[in-house]
Structure formats: C-alpha cells, structure tokens
Amino acid sequence: MNIDLFLSNRPHFFTIALSWLGCSESQDNLSEVLAALTSPVDTEFFCKSAHSSAMYTVASMICYVDDRYVCFARSEDKWLIYDSEIVETEDTWEHLLEHFKDCKLHPEVLFFEVIK
C-alpha cells in the first residue's frame, strides 16, 4: 500500500522521532548519522506540497547518552547543550560532536526548521 502525504501549506517546523533497536549501534554508525544531520533536508522525499519543495535544517535534537537525555538546540550562531544538570555552549555542530566523541549519542527526537 502506498500512502501519499500532501500539504497545502509548508510548515515552518517538523519533527521526526527515531527508534533504535537496542544499544548495539556502532560508534561509527552513530557518528555518520549525526554528521549527516548537518545536510539540509528536502521534504519532497516524504511529503508532496502545493508549494515548491522546502529545505530544512536541524534546529534542536534530543539524544539519549550515558543513561540520560541531553538536548542540543541552535541559538543564533551557537549550539546549546543542556540536561537536568548542565547548560553549555559550542560554536559549531562539529565542535558539539567533538565534545561527545567518546559517547554513543542516540538521536531520538529531531526538530527541523525551514531554511529561509
């Protein structure tokens, strides 16, 4: 069965939830997923629109890491990193990933924003 999704208006934000099968993913695979998130996403691959296709970028993400949840959110030109105990900033996505290079970040909820 094929189901098409058609939107009459392009949303400013959309959310994707990921489900991981256990914690057996390799660090390399998780790193590839996280690195790929920096590429703009075109909604045409999953949703038809009355408007031309729109490009989106990650605005925020909730990850599971080391038995806790951590949120990453873009704030102007920096990335905020926070959980129940800390709030930190990183200048770039690459620095954020470097900060967590020894951790298995499992992205679970991704928030995308339209690129203007």
C-alpha positions as CSV (number, residue, x, y, z in Angstrom):
1,M,0.0,0.0,0.0
2,N,1.3,3.5,-0.9
3,I,0.2,6.5,1.1
4,D,1.0,10.0,-0.1
5,L,1.0,13.0,2.2
6,F,0.1,16.3,0.7
7,L,0.3,19.6,2.5
8,S,-1.5,22.7,1.4
9,N,1.0,24.9,3.4
10,R,4.7,24.4,4.0
11,P,5.3,24.0,7.8
12,H,7.9,26.2,9.5
13,F,8.9,23.3,11.7
14,F,8.6,19.5,11.6
15,T,9.7,16.7,13.9
16,I,11.0,13.2,13.4
17,A,11.2,10.6,16.1
18,L,13.8,7.8,15.7
19,S,13.6,4.4,17.4
20,W,16.9,2.5,17.9
21,L,17.0,-1.3,18.2
22,G,18.8,-1.6,21.5
23,C,22.2,0.0,22.1
24,S,24.2,-2.2,19.8
25,E,24.8,0.5,17.1
26,S,28.5,1.1,16.5
27,Q,30.1,4.4,17.3
28,D,31.0,4.8,13.6
29,N,27.3,4.3,12.5
30,L,26.0,6.8,15.1
31,S,28.7,9.3,14.1
32,E,27.7,9.0,10.4
33,V,24.1,9.7,11.3
34,L,25.0,12.7,13.4
35,A,27.3,14.1,10.8
36,A,24.7,13.7,8.1
37,L,22.2,15.8,10.1
38,T,24.2,18.9,9.1
39,S,23.0,18.5,5.5
40,P,19.8,20.3,4.6
41,V,16.8,18.1,4.2
42,D,14.3,18.4,1.3
43,T,10.8,17.5,2.4
44,E,9.9,16.3,-1.2
45,F,11.3,12.9,-0.3
46,F,8.4,12.2,2.1
47,C,5.8,14.8,1.5
48,K,4.2,16.5,-1.5
49,S,3.3,20.2,-1.2
50,A,1.3,22.7,-3.0
51,H,4.4,24.9,-2.8
52,S,7.8,24.2,-4.2
53,S,9.9,21.9,-2.0
54,A,11.5,23.5,1.0
55,M,14.8,22.8,2.6
56,Y,15.1,22.3,6.3
57,T,17.9,22.2,8.9
58,V,18.2,20.7,12.4
59,A,17.1,23.3,15.0
60,S,17.1,21.0,18.0
61,M,17.6,17.4,18.9
62,I,17.0,15.2,22.0
63,C,19.6,12.4,22.4
64,Y,20.0,9.5,24.8
65,V,23.6,9.2,26.0
66,D,25.2,7.6,29.1
67,D,21.8,6.8,30.8
68,R,20.5,10.3,30.5
69,Y,18.8,12.6,27.9
70,V,20.6,15.6,26.5
71,C,19.1,18.3,24.4
72,F,21.0,20.3,21.7
73,A,19.4,23.5,20.4
74,R,20.6,26.1,17.9
75,S,20.6,29.6,19.4
76,E,21.7,32.1,16.9
77,D,25.2,31.0,15.8
78,K,25.9,28.7,18.7
79,W,24.6,25.3,19.9
80,L,23.2,25.0,23.5
81,I,23.8,21.7,25.2
82,Y,21.7,21.0,28.3
83,D,20.3,18.3,30.5
84,S,19.0,18.3,34.1
85,E,22.3,19.4,35.5
86,I,24.3,21.5,32.9
87,V,24.0,24.1,30.3
88,E,26.9,24.6,27.9
89,T,27.5,26.1,24.5
90,E,29.5,25.1,21.5
91,D,30.3,27.3,18.5
92,T,29.7,24.8,15.7
93,W,28.0,21.4,15.1
94,E,31.4,19.9,14.5
95,H,32.6,21.1,18.0
96,L,29.4,19.7,19.5
97,L,30.2,16.3,18.0
98,E,33.8,16.5,19.1
99,H,32.6,17.3,22.7
100,F,30.7,14.0,22.7
101,K,33.1,11.9,20.5
102,D,33.6,9.2,23.2
103,C,29.8,8.9,23.8
104,K,27.2,6.9,21.9
105,L,24.7,9.7,21.1
106,H,21.4,8.2,20.1
107,P,19.3,10.9,18.4
108,E,15.7,10.2,19.4
109,V,13.7,13.4,18.5
110,L,14.8,15.8,15.8
111,F,13.3,19.2,15.2
112,F,13.8,20.7,11.8
113,E,13.2,24.4,10.8
114,V,12.7,25.7,7.3
115,I,15.8,27.4,5.8
116,K,14.8,30.9,4.7
